[in-house]
Amino acid sequence: MAVREIRLFGDPVLRSVCDPITVGDPHAAALIADLIESVQIPGRAGLAANQIGVGLRAFSYNIDGEVGYIINPVLAEVSGDPELVDEGCLSVPGFYFLRSRYPFARVTGVDLDGQPVELSGEGLMAQALQHETDHLDGHLYIEGLDSETKREAMRAIRKAPWY
């Protein structure tokens, strides 16, 4: 187990669609342990495997004191009228932008033993489920910004000391 370094905007792994994890893969347990340890740092709500440089379909979450993970998640349902929420990303550090997200989301997947897992929620949990599955599909949250906000975001990111 280790807290892993977060890959930043511009790293090609963040734009790649992640591959499914084969149940029983001996490396999966170590990946999940690293995802869980890495997401427990204060201020972190979710972490996708590609954010730590691993192109496999898994993420961890830390919402309201509940820490967990899901393997091979699929965004199975979103509902409600999309709302503007203030959103940030560990891979785009220091920035928060308003973007549209559904107020309810549900993902399905499996655990390390291949048992079905379903995660759902409203508010921050819904936002995190959408955000992390987007990561696993090779999308960063800034892609979902309205055009003017996205232009502002890109200008700001280009000026960031980490860029």
Secondary structure as the mmCIF struct_conf table of DSSP 4:
data_model
#
loop_
_struct_conf.conf_type_id
_struct_conf.id
_struct_conf.beg_label_comp_id
_struct_conf.beg_label_asym_id
_struct_conf.beg_label_seq_id
_struct_conf.end_label_comp_id
_struct_conf.end_label_asym_id
_struct_conf.end_label_seq_id
HELX_LH_PP_P HELX_LH_PP_P1 VAL A 3 ARG A 7
TURN_TY1_P TURN_TY1_P1 PHE A 9 GLY A 10
HELX_RH_3T_P HELX_RH_3T_P1 PRO A 12 ARG A 15
BEND BEND1 SER A 16 SER A 16
HELX_LH_PP_P HELX_LH_PP_P2 VAL A 17 CYS A 18
STRN STRN1 ASP A 19 ASP A 19
HELX_LH_PP_P HELX_LH_PP_P3 PRO A 20 THR A 22
TURN_TY1_P TURN_TY1_P2 VAL A 23 GLY A 24
TURN_TY1_P TURN_TY1_P3 PRO A 26 HIS A 27
HELX_RH_AL_P HELX_RH_AL_P1 ALA A 28 VAL A 39
TURN_TY1_P TURN_TY1_P4 GLN A 40 GLN A 40
BEND BEND2 ILE A 41 ILE A 41
TURN_TY1_P TURN_TY1_P5 PRO A 42 GLY A 43
STRN STRN2 GLY A 46 ALA A 48
HELX_RH_3T_P HELX_RH_3T_P2 ALA A 49 ILE A 52
TURN_TY1_P TURN_TY1_P6 GLY A 53 GLY A 53
STRN STRN3 LEU A 56 LEU A 56
BEND BEND3 ARG A 57 ARG A 57
STRN STRN4 ALA A 58 ILE A 63
TURN_TY1_P TURN_TY1_P7 ASP A 64 GLY A 65
STRN STRN5 GLU A 66 SER A 79
BEND BEND4 GLY A 80 GLY A 80
STRN STRN6 GLU A 83 CYS A 89
TURN_TY1_P TURN_TY1_P8 LEU A 90 SER A 91
STRN STRN7 VAL A 92 ARG A 101
BEND BEND5 PRO A 103 PRO A 103
STRN STRN8 PHE A 104 VAL A 110
TURN_TY1_P TURN_TY1_P9 LEU A 112 ASP A 113
BEND BEND6 GLY A 114 GLY A 114
STRN STRN9 PRO A 116 GLU A 122
TURN_TY1_P TURN_TY1_P10 GLY A 123 GLY A 123
HELX_RH_AL_P HELX_RH_AL_P2 LEU A 124 LEU A 136
TURN_TY1_P TURN_TY1_P11 ASP A 137 GLY A 138
HELX_RH_3T_P HELX_RH_3T_P3 TYR A 141 GLY A 144
BEND BEND7 LEU A 145 LEU A 145
HELX_RH_AL_P HELX_RH_AL_P3 SER A 147 LYS A 159
BEND BEND8 ALA A 160 ALA A 160
TURN_TY1_P TURN_TY1_P12 PRO A 161 TRP A 162
#
